[in-house]
Amino acid sequence: MCNGILAGLVSISAAADRVEGWAAVSIGIIGAFFYVFTLKALQVSRLDDAIEGVGIHMGCGIWGLLAAGFFDNTFGVFYGDPHKGRYFGY
């Protein structure tokens, strides 16, 4: 349970000041899936991660950076701004 909480917190860290409340919850929930996917990938590749730090910090960190580009309330892809997707080079 503690790792799940940390996964959500790491996921929202990159965009915490730039997203709405509903987006923060969504980012945290989707971050849990990235956490589980990263753990499964580590098991398949037979890499040992006793405290599951890679799943939390790498998997959720990558998702958090991508989520900032999607959910940003000024330049995010999901908002109707003419410059939408600016973080992705549009």
N, C-alpha and C positions, 0 to 999 in steps of 0.2 A: 504494500500500500504506500509506503514511503517513497519507493522508487517511482510509482505512478504519479505522485504529487510532484516530485522533482522533475519528471518528464514534462508535465504541464507547465511548470515554472520556467524550465529551460526553453521550451517552445515559444513562450510569449515574451521572453526577454528582449529579443531583437526589435520588437515592434510595440512594446508596452505603451509608449506615449503617443503612438500614431494610429491606434485602432479604437473602435467603439467597444462597449462592453460585450455585446453579443459576439463580436468577432474574436475577442480574447477567449471566451469560452469555447468557441469553435476551434480556434488554434490549439488550445490545450487538449481538447478531445482528439483531434486529428493527430496531435503529437504522441498520444498514447499508442496509436496504431504504428507510427514510425518507430517507437521504442520497441514494440513487440516484433516488428519486421526485422529490425537491426539485430535483436537477440537471436532470432531464428537464423539469420544469415551467418552470424558468428558460430552457431552450433553446427550448421551445415559445413562451414569451412574449417571446422574443428579447431577453432581458436578459443583459448580459455580466457574468460573475463569473470573472475570470481565475484566482484562487487557490481557487475553490470554497468560500469561507468561509461563504457564505449557506447552502449545503447542509449543511455541517457544524454550524454554530452555530444556525441557525434550525430547520432540519428535525429534526435530532437533539435539539435543546433542547426543542422542543415535544413530541416523543415521550418524552423523559426526564421531563418534568413529568406527562404522562399515565401513564407507566409507574409512577411513584411511587404513584399511586392504585390501580393494579391489583395490584402486587406487594408492597406494604408488608406486613411480617410481623405487624403488629398490627391495622391497620385496612384492609388491602387487600381488594379485591373477591374475589381468588382464595383467601382464607382464610376459615375457618368462624366468624368472630367475629360476634356479634349486631349489631355496629355496622359491618359490612362496607360498604364504599363510602362511608365517612365523608368522604373527601376530595372526593367528587362531590356532596355535599349531602344524602345519605340519613340 
